[in-house]
Amino acid sequence: MSIRQELPLAVTHQVRDACLCLHAQRAARALARRFDEVLRPLGLTNGQFSLLMSLNRPEAPGIGSVAGLLAMDRTTLTANLKPLERRRLVKVSVDKEDKRSRRLTITAAGRALLSKAFPLWKQAHAETERLITGCSPNDVRTALRALS
């Protein structure tokens, strides 16, 4: 016979109201939706924008360094590159120094799209930042909830 222990509803409310992880997850989803909406007219998601921006550098980075920067595993990064490759915004090539490795290059079309996307991102970022700067921890939670 198992004894069923239940937490009081007050504990559930305490976690709902105070959990930084919950509020950060909700805010991350709300931020993603906000930036996805802004970038939608260009056919980009916020993740694709971040990926293209991470490639905007003089030397083509390796998959590992981009995965680290974006806090993704290599498999997830490779999957996220596919639609950008199909649109010819990104080129994946064999590393000349290490044939086992791949280098990622933003194409001219990718740079042009990134140039169009940046002003949209910049405006949305400024608006979002105004909502959450200069806040106490409770104000941050309130501000994060306001994003969703």
N, C-alpha and C positions, 0 to 999 in steps of 0.2 A: 504494500500500500504506500503510495507516494504522498507526501505532504506538499500541498500546493501553497507556496508563499506568494503573496501579491504585494507589490509596492503600492503605497497609498497614492491616490491621484495627485495629491500635493507634491509628491516627488516628481511625477511626470511634468507638472506645471513648473517646478523649479528648474528642471533641465531645459524645458521649452523656453523659459524666460532668460536663463543665465548662460547656457552652454555656448561658449565661444566657437567651438567646432561647428555646431549646428548653424550658428549665425554666419560663420565664414562660408560654409557650404551653400547656404541659401544665397548669400551675397555673391558668391562666385557664379552660381547659376543665373542670378539676376543680371550681373555684369555681362556675362556671356550673351544673354538675350538682348541686352541693351546695345552692345557693340555689333552683334549679328544683324540687328535691325538696321543700324546705321550703314553697315557695309553691304547689305543685301542688294541694293541697286547696282553694285559692281560685281555681283556674283561671288562675293567672298564671305566667309565666316570670320569671326574674330580669331579663331585658331589658325586659319590660312593666312590672315594678315600677319599674325605674330611669326608664323613660319617664314613667310616671304621676307619680313623685316629682319629676321635672324640671318638671312642669307645676303643681306645688303651690306657687303663688305668687300674689300679689294681682292682677297684671296678666297677661293672656294673652300669652305670648311668641310670637314669629314662628318659623316653621319653621327659618330659618337659625340663630337663636341656640340652639335646642334641638339641632339637628344638630351644632353646634359643641361644645356641652356634652357630648353623648353620643359624640363622635368618630365620627359617621356622616355619610355624604353624604345629601343631601336625598332622593334616590330611595329609599334604604334606609329612611330615617325615614318617608317616605310609606307604604311597604309595611308597616312595623311599626305604623303608626297604624290601618290598615284593620281589623284584628280588634278593636281597642279602640273604634273608631267603631261597628262592628256591634253590640258589646255595650253601646253608649251610655255608655261610660266617658269618652270624649273627644269633643269637638266641634271640627271644623275649620270656620272661618268666614273670610270675606273681611275683610281689614284695612280699616277705615273710612278710614284715611289714604292707603293705597296699594292700590288695587283689584287690583293684580297679586300682592300678598302675601297670605299666609294666617296666621291666628292660631290657636293651639291652646289649648283650654280644657278643664280637667278638670271633668267634670260632678259633680253631687251623688252619683250612683251610683259614680263613680270615686273621689271623696273617701271615701265610706263603705268601699269595698273597700280603699283605701290604708290607712285606719285599722285595718282588720282585719289587713292584711298587715304593717304596721310592727312589731308585737310579735314576729311570727315571724321577720322579717328581723333584728331587734335581737338576739334570742337566738342565731340562727345566726351572726351576725356576731361576737358576743362569743366564741362557742365557737371559731370559725375564727381570730380574732385571738389567742386564747390559744395556739394551735398555733404561731404564727409570730413573735410579738414577742420582742424581746431576743435575737436570733440573730446570730451571725457570718455572713459570706457563705456558708460551707460549711453552716452550720446552716440558713440560709434555703433552700438547694437541697434539703437533707434534708427540711425541713418542707414545701416545695412538692411534693416527691415523695410525701410522706405523705398529701397531700390527694387524690391520685389512686388 
